[in-house]
Amino acid sequence: MQAAAQQTQTHETLIGRQAIHDRENRLFGYELLYRDCGLGDRVNGDQASSRVLINSFMEIGLHKLVGDRHAFINLTGNFFSEFPDLPFDSGRIVLEVLEDISLTPAVIAGVRRLAERGIPIALDDFAFEARWDPLIPLASIIKVEIPAVDIDSLPARLEPLRALGLKLLAEKVETPGEYHRLRAMGFDLFQGYYFSRPEIIEGRRLSEHQHVILRLIATLNDPASTLDDLEQLIAGDAALSLKILRYINSAAVATTRKIESIRQATVLMGRERIRALASLIALSRIPGKAEELFNLATVRAHLCAAIAGRVAPTQQDAAYTVGLLSILDVLMDQPMHEILADLSLDDALIDALQRHDGMLGRILQCALSLEDPAPTRHDGFTLSAEELHALWLESLEKAFALEQVMQRE
């Protein structure tokens, strides 16, 4: 790690994010969060807000963090009272009023000026208290922290807010069961870990569609398969071939000449990368899952490969595959060990995915730690928080580039 003075400066660029989904499990936006990587109580709310703002808009760039989605940013009372005229983008930014703000006349006036400019205002950790009444007419979104309220009393308490046309966002939704219950109550948006946890029910069997996808992934990732085998498998699936060629000929790859066949694509990308790309496209065919899962799989894949490039360069391709397949349990709603029993993967990949063992397991564990707003690392690598954050940002950019290609008709 660097010297303390320099560390304080570089820590200013560390930002995390958490996905926000709509009722159809489509990605609506991300809440941007300041990551505390060792500064502890020396960072107050105003400092955290300013760092997120400065780095989101200036140093990093909003598009790298959220793509074309909304960015939710927490602001303290001082920001609303002293800096309401900052050039916020009314089309992309949602400003959150923190729950511990003192609602002074200056704060209320600042919120009003921003709302009148068309910038959506969200009331964070809304506790149904009368003190929020002056801000309710100015708000667009009400965020309810689910563990902090009596969920059985919510329907009656939400009705007056819904009557005003406010969007309701449930935060800290931890399980698919909570998500389905809150969705039935009329919540519009959802935030939490629910989408990234498998909804495992004993005795559940994979659907035929899931079986087809899993068989394709198993064949793609069979260590015994040759480049010719992969070419024939991919070429036999018209939709898969089209998306691969579309991606390879996109700006994200920037080839010097147009690639017109799967044969050319396999030669250009090599066996491991064409296998991983085809696997990702296959995973994207699974219906009924949160859109963010596929972005998350791509981010993990690129991040694992990037980390491997620093700590185990010869294992970059394998690390990419581990990151990509690390969401299989969530996509299939099956325990990882049951899914892996149907895949002909190398033992090192199985150990990494199932138990986070070995070098690949440590790399995956390191990548997963960056998904936590307050990362806790147990990987043993000497990479600094700043280095990992830079690799994470590069991975986000690559994931958004692939997503844009995949979404094209």
Buried (B, 14 or more C-beta within 10 A) or exposed (E): EEEEEEBBEBBBBBBBBBBBBBBEBEBBBBBBBBBBBBBEEEBEBBBBBBBBBEBBBEEBEBBEBBBEBBBBBBBBBBBBBBBBEEEBEEEBBBBBBBBEBEBEEBBBEBBBBBBEEEBBBBBBBBEBEEEBEBBBEBBBBBBBBBEEBEBEEBEEEBEEBBEEEBBBBBBBBEEBEBBEBBBEEBBBBBBBBBBBBBEBEEEEEBBEEBEEBBEBBBBBBBEEBEBEBBBEBBBEBEEBBEBBBEBBBBEBBEEEEEBEEBBBBBBBBEBBBBBBBBBBBBBBBBEEBBBBBBBBBBBBBBBBBBBBEBBBEEBBBBBBBBBBBBBBBBBBBBEBEEBBEBBEBEEBBBBBBBEBBBBBBBBBBBBBBBBBBEBEBEBEBEBBBBBBBBBBBBBBBBBBBBBBBBEEE
